[in-house]
């Protein structure tokens, strides 16, 4: 690191290189990405690499550089990703009256920073407008991003924040949207206040789906105060018993999970309100012991209302016990628990399982780790719902339980998972499902670098977005047609209006299914953008009917979970519904004879 700092200073201050060339000297563009650069940029980069590649720092690394660029009268925060992409990294941009640019190793650190800033200045939201990962050496953005803070006009005290990639292309949030600015206290409806919103039938009919549609449609015409008041009214209904509580939680959870247009309002502001609403509802639940609430003025469900839900937090953990005959769900407020160790909330949850609890809700997370770990073998019938900023190793080693992450995941999720179900309503971080042996996994968004490395057995995984690189390297999951494992890579994303649209390419990296000996990847690639040179030991073959029959049940479950329609989204190409065999392609390990052409037969058959 020290040598790299000296090199950065040498290239930028002494040699006077533009920042793009400094980044290229440190993290050279290689292989397929180099070939896709414009010819004039290739010529310059070739000269830079010939001169400086011997000094390029060995990976893995992720550099975060803050500097005072005095030549251009600006401050800069720079994040540079190396081409090995082993180090976790995440970028975020918060726009509004106060703009914030953040670069961290993990999203949980960004969430903690925004939360802290919001407590000091409510103009800063607790959620960013954009989060993204970088792919080192990418021909599209260079794997590096720069936040510039420079003087805005003649007033030296006013500065403007902007974000660009390595090539100078601007990173922007949707235009024409206004953030929420807290101006008064919500959730304080008086008992005698007339209900403003006609939502009673949704609770009486037990229809959270209709309440979700009502909220989603209301965003178009309501202002922020209306939306907050409606959430307050939903909270009041949630206190009237388990049936109403479940309608409220289900509808708000769908609002958090799904993508839809927010019109003139920022999605980050809507999410901030929804998170606040659902945490308020959870904190109104009774504790494991009524005595735990005495003297604490804790808001609770009415004494006349029996509930199968029980709340536990750091302050009441001494009352921890197994469930009574009518208690079904343990709700854990994790906000004050340590991130790991014997006193962390994930250890408490594992102990609760052995004491008889089978249903868990965890909220208020601040990066705590290991949720779902430690339950041992045969944990079928257990369900865990995760809200907040979850941490690393979530769901690692699970054997039967189901875990639903209502937001983005962190790094090392689902390592050595044996069986069970994992659903992630967002993106997931580095080394996702490392060494996985089984299980059914669904990811709404993208996976970062190196997912499913060294996976064996029969994991069945649907990733609706894409991966940075090294997907399923050394995959050893047998024959998918005969019970082995596979990955479905859809290569789609949601636009700012909640529509499903294809990504520029289903897989941008240069290492897909490298050195795999079993399993398969089914890629949605109607324009045949995946090339043989992206493979290392794999081959692309046409999809067959038996392959489609294999993955169809998982795509149906994927549609049920995320609203990504098979007919309306995945099989529709340029507005026309296509045959699945025209849309999907199969990547599998090369047949044995393909290696003989390289002379490897002299080493014997493997």
C-alpha positions as CSV (number, residue, x, y, z in Angstrom):
1,X,0.0,0.0,0.0
2,X,2.8,2.4,0.9
3,X,4.5,1.8,-2.5
4,X,1.2,2.3,-4.3
5,X,0.7,5.7,-2.6
6,X,4.2,6.7,-3.8
7,X,3.3,5.5,-7.3
8,X,0.0,7.4,-7.3
9,X,1.9,10.6,-6.3
10,X,4.6,10.0,-8.9
11,X,2.2,9.5,-11.8
12,X,-0.2,12.3,-10.8
13,X,1.9,15.0,-9.3
14,X,5.4,14.5,-10.8
15,X,4.5,13.1,-14.2
16,X,1.3,15.1,-14.5
17,X,-0.7,12.2,-15.9
18,X,-4.5,12.7,-16.2
19,X,-6.3,10.6,-13.5
20,X,-7.5,8.1,-16.2
21,X,-3.9,7.3,-17.1
22,X,-2.9,7.1,-13.4
23,X,-5.7,4.5,-12.8
24,X,-4.6,2.6,-15.9
25,X,-1.0,2.4,-14.7
26,X,-2.2,1.0,-11.4
27,X,-5.0,-1.3,-12.6
28,X,-4.3,-2.1,-16.3
29,X,-7.2,-3.1,-18.6
30,X,-6.6,-6.7,-19.7
31,X,-7.8,-9.5,-22.0
32,X,-11.3,-9.1,-23.5
33,X,-11.9,-5.7,-21.9
34,X,-8.8,-4.3,-23.6
35,X,-10.1,-5.7,-27.0
36,X,-13.4,-3.8,-26.6
37,X,-11.8,-0.4,-26.0
38,X,-11.8,2.1,-28.8
39,X,-8.7,1.9,-31.0
40,X,-7.3,5.2,-29.9
41,X,-7.6,4.3,-26.3
42,X,-6.0,0.9,-26.9
43,X,-3.0,2.7,-28.4
44,X,-2.5,4.9,-25.3
45,X,-3.2,2.1,-22.9
46,X,-0.7,-0.2,-24.6
47,X,2.0,2.5,-24.2
48,X,1.1,3.0,-20.5
49,X,1.2,-0.7,-19.8
50,X,4.5,-1.2,-21.6
51,X,6.0,1.5,-19.4
52,X,4.3,0.8,-16.0
53,X,2.9,-2.7,-15.8
54,X,6.0,-3.9,-13.9
55,X,5.0,-1.5,-11.2
56,X,1.3,-2.3,-11.1
57,X,0.5,-3.5,-7.5
58,X,-0.2,-7.2,-7.0
59,X,-3.8,-7.9,-6.1
60,X,-6.0,-8.3,-4.3
61,X,-6.5,-4.7,-3.3
62,X,-9.1,-1.9,-3.3
63,X,-7.8,1.6,-3.0
64,X,-9.8,4.4,-1.5
65,X,-8.0,7.7,-2.0
66,X,-8.9,11.1,-0.7
67,X,-6.9,14.0,-2.1
68,X,-6.9,17.8,-2.5
69,X,-6.6,18.4,-6.3
70,X,-5.2,21.9,-6.0
71,X,-4.5,22.3,-9.7
72,X,-8.2,22.0,-10.4
73,X,-9.5,23.6,-7.1
74,X,-11.4,20.5,-6.0
75,X,-11.4,17.7,-3.5
76,X,-11.6,14.1,-4.7
77,X,-12.6,10.8,-3.3
78,X,-11.4,8.0,-5.6
79,X,-12.1,4.3,-5.5
80,X,-10.0,2.0,-7.7
81,X,-10.7,-1.8,-8.0
82,X,-8.0,-4.2,-9.1
83,X,-8.7,-6.8,-11.8
84,X,-8.7,-9.8,-9.5
85,X,-11.7,-8.4,-7.6
86,X,-11.1,-10.4,-4.5
87,X,-11.6,-7.4,-2.2
88,X,-15.1,-6.4,-1.4
89,X,-16.1,-2.9,-2.5
90,X,-19.3,-0.8,-2.9
91,X,-20.0,2.8,-4.1
92,X,-23.1,4.9,-3.3
93,X,-24.5,8.3,-4.3
94,X,-27.0,10.2,-2.2
95,X,-28.6,13.2,-4.0
96,X,-30.8,16.0,-2.7
97,X,-30.4,19.2,-0.8
98,X,-27.3,17.5,0.7
99,X,-25.3,15.4,-1.7
100,X,-23.1,12.6,-0.3
101,X,-20.7,10.3,-2.1
102,X,-19.5,7.1,-0.3
103,X,-16.9,4.4,-1.0
104,X,-16.6,1.5,1.4
105,X,-15.6,-2.1,1.5
106,X,-19.2,-3.1,2.6
107,X,-22.6,-1.7,2.2
108,X,-23.3,-1.9,5.9
109,X,-20.6,0.7,6.5
110,X,-22.4,3.0,4.0
111,X,-25.7,2.4,5.8
112,X,-24.1,3.2,9.1
113,X,-22.6,6.4,7.8
114,X,-25.9,7.6,6.3
115,X,-27.7,6.8,9.5
116,X,-25.2,8.8,11.5
117,X,-25.4,11.8,9.1
118,X,-29.2,11.7,9.1
119,X,-29.2,12.0,12.9
120,X,-27.2,15.2,12.6
121,X,-28.9,16.6,9.5
122,X,-32.4,15.2,8.5
123,X,-31.9,16.4,5.0
124,X,-29.6,13.4,4.6
125,X,-31.6,10.2,4.2
126,X,-30.8,6.8,5.7
127,X,-30.8,5.2,2.2
128,X,-28.7,6.2,-0.8
129,X,-30.2,6.8,-4.3
130,X,-27.7,4.5,-6.0
131,X,-25.5,1.6,-4.8
132,X,-23.2,-0.3,-7.2
133,X,-20.1,-2.5,-7.4
134,X,-17.2,-2.1,-9.8
135,X,-15.5,-4.6,-12.0
136,X,-11.7,-3.9,-12.1
137,X,-10.4,-3.1,-15.5
138,X,-13.9,-2.9,-17.1
139,X,-14.1,-1.4,-20.6
140,X,-17.4,0.2,-19.7
141,X,-16.4,2.2,-16.6
142,X,-12.8,1.3,-15.8
143,X,-13.6,-0.3,-12.5
144,X,-13.0,3.1,-10.8
145,X,-15.2,6.0,-9.7
146,X,-14.4,9.5,-8.6
147,X,-16.4,11.9,-6.5
148,X,-15.5,15.5,-7.2
149,X,-16.3,18.3,-4.8
150,X,-15.6,21.6,-6.5
151,X,-16.5,25.2,-6.2
152,X,-20.0,26.1,-7.4
153,X,-20.0,29.6,-8.9
154,X,-18.2,32.5,-7.3
155,X,-19.1,31.6,-3.7
156,X,-16.1,29.9,-2.3
157,X,-18.3,28.4,0.5
158,X,-20.6,26.5,-1.9
159,X,-19.4,23.4,-3.6
160,X,-20.9,21.0,-6.0
161,X,-20.6,17.2,-5.7
162,X,-20.5,15.1,-8.9
163,X,-19.5,11.5,-9.6
164,X,-17.8,10.2,-12.8
165,X,-16.2,6.9,-13.8
166,X,-12.6,6.4,-15.0
167,X,-13.5,7.6,-18.5
168,X,-15.3,10.8,-17.2
169,X,-18.8,9.6,-17.8
170,X,-21.2,11.1,-15.3
171,X,-23.1,8.9,-12.7
172,X,-26.5,10.5,-12.2
173,X,-29.7,9.7,-10.3
174,X,-33.2,10.1,-11.8
175,X,-34.2,13.7,-12.5
176,X,-37.3,15.5,-11.3
177,X,-37.7,13.7,-8.0
178,X,-37.9,15.5,-4.7
179,X,-36.6,13.9,-1.4
180,X,-38.6,13.8,1.8
181,X,-37.6,16.4,4.4
182,X,-38.9,15.5,7.8
183,X,-40.9,18.5,9.1
184,X,-43.2,17.0,11.7
185,X,-43.7,13.9,13.8
186,X,-45.7,11.1,12.3
187,X,-47.2,7.9,13.8
188,X,-48.9,10.0,16.4
189,X,-52.6,9.7,15.3
190,X,-54.9,10.7,18.1
191,X,-57.4,8.1,19.2
192,X,-60.3,10.3,18.1
193,X,-58.9,11.3,14.8
194,X,-61.0,10.4,11.8
195,X,-59.4,7.8,9.5
196,X,-58.4,9.6,6.3
197,X,-57.8,6.5,4.2
198,X,-60.3,3.8,3.4
199,X,-58.2,0.7,4.1
200,X,-60.4,-1.2,6.5
201,X,-61.6,-3.7,3.9
202,X,-58.1,-4.8,3.2
203,X,-57.7,-5.9,6.8
204,X,-61.2,-7.3,7.2
205,X,-60.8,-9.4,4.0
206,X,-57.2,-10.3,4.9
207,X,-55.9,-9.0,1.5
208,X,-52.3,-7.7,1.9
209,X,-52.0,-7.8,-1.9
210,X,-54.8,-5.2,-2.3
211,X,-53.2,-3.0,0.5
212,X,-49.9,-3.2,-1.4
213,X,-51.6,-2.1,-4.6
214,X,-53.4,0.7,-2.7
215,X,-50.1,2.0,-1.3
216,X,-48.3,1.6,-4.6
217,X,-50.9,3.5,-6.6
218,X,-51.2,6.2,-3.9
219,X,-47.6,7.3,-4.4
220,X,-48.6,8.8,-7.7
221,X,-51.1,11.3,-6.2
222,X,-50.2,11.7,-2.5
223,X,-47.5,13.9,-1.1
224,X,-45.1,12.6,1.5
225,X,-47.3,13.7,4.4
226,X,-50.2,11.7,3.0
227,X,-48.0,8.6,2.6
228,X,-46.7,8.9,6.1
229,X,-50.2,9.4,7.5
230,X,-51.4,6.3,5.7
231,X,-48.6,4.3,7.1
232,X,-49.5,5.6,10.5
233,X,-53.1,4.4,10.0
234,X,-51.8,1.0,8.9
235,X,-49.8,0.9,12.1
236,X,-53.0,1.4,14.1
237,X,-54.7,-1.5,12.4
238,X,-51.6,-3.7,13.0
239,X,-52.2,-3.4,16.8
240,X,-55.6,-5.0,16.6
241,X,-54.5,-8.6,16.5
242,X,-52.4,-11.1,14.7
243,X,-54.5,-11.2,11.5
244,X,-54.4,-7.5,11.0
245,X,-50.7,-7.4,12.1
246,X,-49.8,-9.9,9.3
247,X,-51.7,-8.0,6.7
248,X,-49.8,-4.8,7.6
249,X,-46.4,-6.4,7.7
250,X,-47.0,-8.3,4.5
251,X,-48.1,-5.2,2.6
252,X,-45.2,-3.0,3.8
253,X,-42.7,-5.8,3.2
254,X,-43.9,-6.0,-0.4
255,X,-43.5,-2.3,-0.7
256,X,-39.9,-2.7,0.5
257,X,-39.2,-5.7,-1.7
258,X,-40.7,-4.9,-5.1
259,X,-39.9,-2.3,-7.7
260,X,-42.4,0.2,-9.0
261,X,-42.5,3.8,-10.2
262,X,-42.3,6.5,-7.5
263,X,-43.1,9.4,-9.8
264,X,-42.0,12.7,-8.3
265,X,-40.7,11.1,-5.1
266,X,-37.4,9.5,-4.5
267,X,-37.4,5.8,-3.9
268,X,-34.8,6.2,-1.1
269,X,-37.3,8.4,0.7
270,X,-40.1,5.9,0.3
271,X,-37.9,3.2,1.6
272,X,-36.8,5.2,4.6
273,X,-40.5,5.7,5.5
274,X,-41.3,2.1,5.0
275,X,-38.4,0.9,7.2
276,X,-39.4,3.3,9.9
277,X,-43.0,2.1,9.7
278,X,-42.3,-1.6,9.9
279,X,-39.8,-1.1,12.7
280,X,-42.4,0.9,14.7
281,X,-44.9,-1.9,14.2
282,X,-42.5,-4.5,15.4
283,X,-41.5,-2.5,18.4
284,X,-45.2,-2.4,19.5
285,X,-45.2,-6.2,20.1
286,X,-45.2,-7.5,23.6
287,X,-41.9,-8.8,25.1
288,X,-41.3,-12.3,26.2
289,X,-42.2,-11.3,29.7
290,X,-44.7,-8.5,30.6
291,X,-42.4,-7.6,33.5
292,X,-39.8,-6.6,30.9
293,X,-41.9,-3.8,29.8
294,X,-42.8,-2.5,33.2
295,X,-41.3,0.9,33.9
296,X,-39.9,1.2,30.4
297,X,-42.9,2.9,28.8
298,X,-42.5,0.5,25.9
299,X,-45.5,0.7,23.4
300,X,-47.3,-2.6,23.3
301,X,-50.2,-4.4,21.9
302,X,-53.3,-3.9,23.9
303,X,-53.5,-6.2,27.0
304,X,-56.9,-7.5,25.7
305,X,-55.2,-8.7,22.4
306,X,-53.5,-12.0,22.5
307,X,-50.7,-12.5,20.0
308,X,-48.5,-15.3,18.9
309,X,-45.6,-12.9,18.4
310,X,-43.0,-12.0,21.0
311,X,-40.3,-9.3,20.9
312,X,-36.9,-9.6,22.4
313,X,-34.1,-7.0,22.3
314,X,-30.8,-6.3,24.0
315,X,-32.4,-4.8,27.1
316,X,-34.8,-7.7,27.6
317,X,-32.5,-10.6,26.6
318,X,-32.4,-11.8,30.3
319,X,-36.0,-12.9,29.9
320,X,-35.1,-15.2,27.0
321,X,-37.0,-18.5,27.1
322,X,-38.7,-21.0,24.9
323,X,-42.2,-20.4,23.4
324,X,-45.4,-21.0,25.4
325,X,-48.2,-23.0,23.8
326,X,-49.7,-20.0,21.9
327,X,-46.4,-18.3,20.9
328,X,-45.2,-18.9,17.4
329,X,-42.9,-16.1,16.2
330,X,-39.8,-14.6,17.9
331,X,-39.2,-11.1,16.8
332,X,-35.6,-9.9,17.5
333,X,-34.7,-6.2,17.6
334,X,-31.0,-6.5,16.7
335,X,-30.2,-2.8,16.8
336,X,-28.1,-2.9,20.0
337,X,-26.6,-6.4,19.7
338,X,-22.9,-6.8,19.0
339,X,-22.0,-7.8,15.4
340,X,-20.6,-11.3,16.5
341,X,-19.6,-13.3,19.5
342,X,-21.4,-15.1,22.2
343,X,-23.8,-12.2,22.9
344,X,-24.8,-11.5,19.3
345,X,-28.3,-11.8,18.1
346,X,-27.5,-14.7,15.7
347,X,-26.3,-16.8,18.6
348,X,-29.5,-16.0,20.5
349,X,-31.6,-17.0,17.5
350,X,-29.7,-20.3,17.2
351,X,-30.3,-21.0,20.9
352,X,-34.0,-20.1,20.4
353,X,-34.3,-22.8,17.7
354,X,-33.1,-25.4,20.2
355,X,-35.6,-24.2,22.7
356,X,-38.5,-24.7,20.3
357,X,-38.9,-21.5,18.3
358,X,-39.3,-22.1,14.5
359,X,-40.3,-18.7,13.1
360,X,-38.1,-15.6,13.4
361,X,-38.2,-12.0,12.3
362,X,-35.0,-10.0,12.7
363,X,-35.0,-6.2,12.3
364,X,-33.0,-3.1,13.1
365,X,-29.8,-4.8,11.8
366,X,-26.6,-2.7,11.8
367,X,-24.3,-5.2,10.0
368,X,-24.6,-8.1,12.5
369,X,-23.3,-11.3,11.0
370,X,-24.0,-15.1,10.8
371,X,-27.8,-15.1,10.7
372,X,-29.1,-18.6,10.1
373,X,-25.9,-20.2,11.2
374,X,-25.6,-22.7,14.0
375,X,-28.9,-24.4,13.6
376,X,-27.3,-27.7,12.9
377,X,-28.6,-30.4,10.5
378,X,-32.3,-30.9,9.5
379,X,-33.6,-27.4,10.2
380,X,-36.5,-27.8,7.8
381,X,-39.7,-25.9,8.8
382,X,-37.7,-22.9,10.1
383,X,-38.3,-19.5,8.4
384,X,-36.2,-16.4,9.1
385,X,-37.1,-12.9,7.7
386,X,-34.3,-10.3,7.7
387,X,-34.8,-6.5,7.7
388,X,-32.2,-3.9,7.8
389,X,-28.5,-3.9,7.0
390,X,-27.6,-7.5,7.4
391,X,-23.9,-8.6,7.6
392,X,-21.5,-11.2,6.3
393,X,-22.0,-15.0,6.3
394,X,-25.7,-14.9,6.4
395,X,-27.2,-18.4,5.7
396,X,-23.8,-20.1,5.6
397,X,-24.0,-23.8,6.3
398,X,-27.8,-23.9,6.5
399,X,-29.4,-27.4,6.2
400,X,-33.1,-27.1,5.5
401,X,-34.3,-23.7,6.8
402,X,-35.6,-20.8,4.7
403,X,-34.2,-17.3,5.0
404,X,-35.6,-14.2,3.3
405,X,-33.4,-11.1,3.0
406,X,-35.6,-8.0,2.5
407,X,-32.9,-5.9,0.9
408,X,-29.3,-6.3,-0.2
409,X,-27.0,-9.0,1.1
410,X,-23.4,-8.7,2.1
411,X,-20.4,-10.8,1.4
412,X,-19.9,-14.6,1.9
413,X,-23.6,-15.4,1.9
414,X,-24.7,-19.0,1.8
415,X,-21.2,-20.5,2.1
416,X,-21.3,-24.4,2.1
417,X,-25.1,-24.3,2.2
418,X,-26.4,-27.9,2.2
419,X,-30.1,-27.6,1.7
420,X,-32.9,-25.1,2.3
421,X,-34.0,-21.9,0.6
422,X,-32.5,-18.4,0.4
423,X,-34.3,-15.4,-1.2
424,X,-32.5,-12.0,-1.6
425,X,-34.6,-9.0,-2.6
426,X,-31.7,-7.1,-3.9
427,X,-28.0,-7.6,-4.7
428,X,-25.4,-9.8,-2.9
429,X,-21.7,-9.4,-2.3
430,X,-18.5,-11.2,-2.9
431,X,-18.0,-15.0,-2.8
432,X,-21.7,-15.8,-2.8
433,X,-22.5,-19.5,-2.2
434,X,-18.8,-20.5,-1.9
435,X,-18.6,-24.2,-1.8
436,X,-22.3,-24.6,-1.8
437,X,-23.6,-28.2,-1.8
438,X,-27.3,-27.8,-2.3
439,X,-30.2,-25.5,-1.7
440,X,-32.6,-23.4,-3.7
441,X,-31.5,-19.7,-4.0
442,X,-33.1,-16.7,-5.7
443,X,-31.4,-13.3,-6.2
444,X,-33.5,-10.4,-7.4
445,X,-30.5,-8.3,-8.5
446,X,-26.8,-8.9,-9.1
447,X,-24.1,-10.9,-7.5
448,X,-20.6,-9.4,-7.1
449,X,-17.4,-11.2,-7.8
450,X,-16.7,-15.0,-7.6
451,X,-20.1,-16.5,-6.8
452,X,-20.5,-20.3,-6.5
453,X,-16.8,-21.0,-6.6
454,X,-16.0,-24.6,-5.8
455,X,-19.7,-25.5,-5.5
456,X,-20.6,-29.2,-5.6
457,X,-23.6,-31.4,-5.3
458,X,-26.9,-29.9,-6.4
459,X,-27.3,-26.1,-5.7
460,X,-30.2,-24.6,-7.8
461,X,-29.7,-20.9,-8.2
462,X,-31.5,-18.1,-10.1
463,X,-29.7,-14.8,-10.4
464,X,-31.8,-12.3,-12.2
465,X,-29.1,-9.7,-12.7
466,X,-25.5,-10.5,-13.6
467,X,-22.2,-11.1,-11.9
468,X,-19.0,-9.1,-12.0
469,X,-16.8,-12.1,-12.9
470,X,-15.6,-15.6,-12.1
471,X,-19.1,-17.0,-11.9
472,X,-19.1,-20.7,-10.9
473,X,-15.3,-21.2,-11.2
474,X,-14.4,-24.8,-10.5
475,X,-18.1,-25.7,-10.4
476,X,-18.4,-29.5,-9.6
477,X,-22.2,-30.0,-9.5
478,X,-22.7,-33.1,-11.6
479,X,-25.2,-33.5,-14.4
480,X,-28.1,-31.0,-13.9
481,X,-30.4,-33.2,-15.9
482,X,-29.8,-36.1,-13.5
483,X,-30.0,-34.3,-10.2
484,X,-27.0,-32.0,-10.4
485,X,-26.7,-28.3,-9.8
486,X,-27.1,-25.3,-12.1
487,X,-27.3,-21.5,-12.3
488,X,-29.9,-19.5,-14.2
489,X,-28.4,-16.1,-15.2
490,X,-31.2,-13.8,-16.5
491,X,-29.1,-10.7,-17.1
492,X,-32.0,-8.3,-16.5
493,X,-32.5,-5.3,-14.2
494,X,-35.3,-3.0,-13.1
495,X,-35.3,0.5,-14.5
496,X,-36.3,3.5,-12.4
497,X,-40.0,3.0,-13.2
498,X,-39.9,-0.6,-12.0
499,X,-39.9,-2.2,-15.5
500,X,-37.8,-5.3,-16.3
501,X,-35.2,-4.4,-18.9
502,X,-32.1,-6.3,-20.2
503,X,-28.7,-5.4,-19.0
504,X,-26.2,-4.3,-21.7
505,X,-24.7,-7.9,-21.6
506,X,-25.9,-10.9,-19.6
507,X,-22.3,-11.4,-18.4
508,X,-19.6,-8.7,-18.6
509,X,-16.6,-10.6,-17.3
510,X,-13.9,-12.7,-19.0
511,X,-14.1,-15.7,-16.8
512,X,-17.4,-17.6,-16.9
513,X,-17.6,-21.2,-15.7
514,X,-13.8,-21.5,-15.7
515,X,-12.3,-24.9,-15.0
516,X,-15.8,-26.3,-14.2
517,X,-16.2,-30.1,-14.3
518,X,-19.9,-30.4,-13.6
519,X,-23.2,-28.5,-13.6
520,X,-24.4,-25.9,-16.1
521,X,-25.2,-22.3,-16.4
522,X,-28.4,-21.3,-18.3
523,X,-28.0,-17.8,-19.6
524,X,-30.7,-15.6,-21.0
525,X,-28.8,-14.5,-24.1
526,X,-31.1,-14.0,-27.1
527,X,-28.6,-11.9,-29.0
528,X,-25.7,-14.4,-28.4
529,X,-23.5,-11.9,-26.7
530,X,-21.7,-14.5,-24.6
531,X,-18.5,-15.5,-26.5
532,X,-16.3,-18.6,-26.3
533,X,-13.4,-16.4,-25.2
534,X,-15.2,-15.7,-21.9
535,X,-15.0,-19.4,-21.1
536,X,-12.0,-21.4,-19.8
537,X,-12.8,-25.0,-20.1
538,X,-16.5,-24.6,-20.9
539,X,-18.6,-24.6,-24.0
540,X,-21.8,-23.0,-25.2
541,X,-24.5,-25.4,-26.6
542,X,-28.1,-24.8,-27.6
543,X,-30.8,-25.2,-25.0
544,X,-32.9,-28.4,-25.3
545,X,-36.4,-29.1,-24.3
546,X,-35.2,-31.1,-21.3
547,X,-33.2,-28.2,-20.1
548,X,-36.2,-25.8,-20.3
549,X,-38.3,-28.4,-18.4
550,X,-35.7,-28.5,-15.7
551,X,-35.4,-24.7,-15.1
552,X,-39.0,-23.8,-15.7
553,X,-40.3,-24.6,-12.2
554,X,-37.5,-22.4,-10.7
555,X,-38.4,-19.5,-13.1
556,X,-42.1,-19.9,-12.0
557,X,-41.0,-19.5,-8.3
558,X,-38.8,-16.6,-9.4
559,X,-41.8,-14.9,-10.9
560,X,-43.9,-15.5,-7.8
561,X,-41.1,-14.0,-5.6
562,X,-40.0,-11.0,-7.6
563,X,-42.7,-10.4,-10.2
564,X,-40.4,-11.1,-13.1
565,X,-42.7,-12.6,-15.6
566,X,-41.6,-15.5,-17.7
567,X,-43.8,-14.7,-20.7
568,X,-43.9,-10.9,-20.3
569,X,-40.3,-10.3,-19.4
570,X,-37.9,-13.2,-19.8
571,X,-39.2,-14.6,-23.1
572,X,-40.0,-11.3,-24.6
573,X,-37.3,-9.9,-26.9
574,X,-37.8,-6.5,-28.6
575,X,-41.5,-6.7,-27.8
576,X,-41.9,-10.2,-29.3
577,X,-42.5,-13.4,-27.3
578,X,-39.9,-15.9,-28.3
579,X,-39.4,-19.7,-27.9
580,X,-37.3,-20.4,-24.8
581,X,-34.9,-22.3,-27.0
582,X,-34.2,-19.1,-28.8
583,X,-33.7,-17.0,-25.7
584,X,-31.6,-19.2,-23.4
585,X,-28.2,-20.8,-24.0
586,X,-26.5,-23.5,-22.0
587,X,-22.9,-23.3,-20.8
588,X,-21.5,-26.7,-19.7
589,X,-18.0,-28.2,-19.1
590,X,-16.2,-29.2,-22.3
591,X,-16.3,-32.8,-23.3
592,X,-13.2,-34.8,-22.6
593,X,-12.1,-34.9,-26.2
594,X,-11.9,-31.2,-26.4
595,X,-8.9,-31.2,-24.0
596,X,-7.0,-33.7,-26.2
597,X,-6.5,-31.1,-28.8
598,X,-4.3,-29.2,-26.4
599,X,-2.0,-32.2,-25.8
600,X,-3.2,-32.8,-22.3
601,X,-4.0,-36.5,-23.1
602,X,-0.3,-37.4,-22.3
603,X,-1.1,-36.6,-18.6
604,X,-3.8,-39.3,-18.6
605,X,-7.5,-39.2,-18.3
606,X,-9.0,-37.4,-15.3
